[in-house]
Every structure is written in structure tokens, then in C-alpha cells.
Amino acid sequence: MNGPVVRPRRLRTSRAMRRLVAETRVHRAELILPMFVREGIDAPVPIASMPGVVQHTLDTLRAELVRAAELGIGGVMLFGIPQQKDAVGTCATTEDGILNVAIRAAVEEVGDALVVQSDLCLDEFTDHGHCGVLDDRGRVDNDATLERYREMAIVQAAAGSHLLGLSGMMDGQVAAVRDALDAAGHTDTAVLAYAAKYASAFYGPFREAVQSSLSGDRRTYQLDSGNRREGLREADLDLAEGADVVMVKPAMGYLDVLAATAARSTVPVWAYQISGEYSMIVAASQNGWIDREQAVDESILGIRRAGADAVLTYFALEAAERLRQAGGTTT
């Protein structure tokens, strides 16, 4: 009996063979850990909808940063949770605001080992929970918000942030922030544009994590889930405005947008495996429906395969530990 001439299975015969011919790999340096630091607490506060993730104190933040550096991940993205909120997010631009204090602590602790990144958005700081300031009709005022972003950029850069994560999805935000940074002498501070950020149901656990005050939704500024071309247009605009990195968010439901963005971008492209994606994997594994380690590794590998040069994920430390044990990379 004549068998097939072409036998692709020859390249799958052993673990060593599969590793040798692997097309996509994950390295620890391509993982970024989002971290929450909360003002006014003296012990970490677990986030119920994100098992294993906590709101940190400044002390526990420092300890976790040291662990992250030892594991060799690429960086951390810091989110601040203030005690006081108001209509314009005043605490986002005070030197003693929790996020700016956390930036200084992080840079002091691990600034030579990790890229310290900070969220540049107002939603954690406003009493209405939107990513910008509101006009007299209760709508997000794009251009007034840009002025607040410029102020935030200068304060965060002065605190030492290496890279500012512009997550608010305001028109012109990259140009506004880049101009403010350069005018203030912060020419080396990089800008990450959340270029294609979609309005998603999977942000739910994050809103608990940052104690969001939002009522309603953010559909007037975040992208509609069905719009692929619009996401690419947003990425093109951010590239033209000088973004150093562009990002697609969420990751797993938008791999087509990620792949298309990676195919046209002239700068690194990142993706954010968001809170709901994290929580689904954790919940399914806790119920015994999937293998946690395999699901985590496969999910990150899939995001990398689609074109992400780095992945923001709450699994960063556990994935990095397995990668370290495996010699640095996995397939």
C-alpha cells in the first residue's frame, strides 16, 4: 500500500523536534505585568473577580516589583486607586497622588531592571468614572480632556515613568502628550498608544480592581467591537502622531485586528490580555474544566503568534516562572 509522500508529522515526532521547528516563541522579556496600587490601605486587598490579583500597598508593590525583576519580565504597567475622586481627576496630577508616588517607588526599586510604565487616563480618578472631563451636558469633552492628559504626562514623566500608556481613546491624545513631553524636556519618555481599544464586556473585573465609579458605558470613545477597519485607522493616526508603541485591547477576541496592525506598523505592537480574559481562564481551571498552565501558556502564545511583540497579562509572573524553568522561552 502506497502511503503519502508528504508527511508533515515527521516534524512533530518528539518534543525536541517540535521545539526546533517552532515558528513562534515566548520570552520572559515579552511579558508585562499590570499592577494596582491603592491609597490608604495597610495590607493587600484581594480582587474578588480576579483571583490571585490584589490591590497593593506601596510596600507590597515594591516586593512584587523585585520579584518581577528577578523573573526577568519586560516591564510593569501601574494603575493608581486614589482615596479621593472629583470631576476632573485632580489626584492624577498632584505630586503626592498615589499613581505618581507609585511611579517614583517603582523607579527607585527596579528602574534599571524593568520598564516602568504608567496608565495615563482619568477614569480611576474621576467621580463619574469616565476617561475624561465632562461638558455641561455630561458628555466627554475631547479637547478639554487633552489638556488634562498633557498635565498628567508631565507629572508622570517627572516622577520617572519610562513609558506612558495612553488608554483614554481621545482623538489627538498622542500628539498632545508628545508635544507636552517634549516642551517640558522629557524627550526620552516613550508613549504607548492604546490605538485600537474596543468597548468590551470583558473589562468587568478591571472596574472592580480600580473601584470604578462609572455609570453607563464608554462607547462614545472606545471602538465598536465589529469595526476592524476603524481600529486600523486609529493605529495609523497614532503612528502619524508619533506613538513609540501601539496596542490592541482586548487581545484574544481581536486577534484579527492585532495581526493586521502588526502587518502595517513601523513600531512595536503590543496586546493586552485583559481582566475578563484572565478571569475566564482562572475560573475554568478552578472548576477543573481546563488545565490552567497549558491554557495560560497557549493563550499568550496565540497572542504572540498573531503579531504582538509583547503582551500585557496578569499571568506574567507565573508564565515567566515556567519560562525560566524551561530555559527562557517556550513554544
Secondary structure, DSSP 4 states (H G I P E B T S, - for coil): ----S--GGGGGSSHHHHHHT-S--EEGGGEEEEEEEETT-SS-EE-TTSTT-EEEPHHHHHHHHHHHHHHT-SEEEEEEE-S--BTT-GGGSSTTSHHHHHHHHHHHHHTTTSEEEEEE-STTTBSS--SS-B-TTS-B-HHHHHHHHHHHHHHHHHHT-SEEEE-S--TTHHHHHHHHHHHTT-TT-EEEEEEEEB--GGGHHHHHHTT----S--TTTSBPTT-HHHHHHHHHHHHHTT-SEEEEESSGGGHHHHHHHHHH-SS-EEEEE-HHHHHHHHHHHHTTSS-HHHHHHHHHHHHHHTT-SEEEETTHHHHHHHHHHHTSEE-
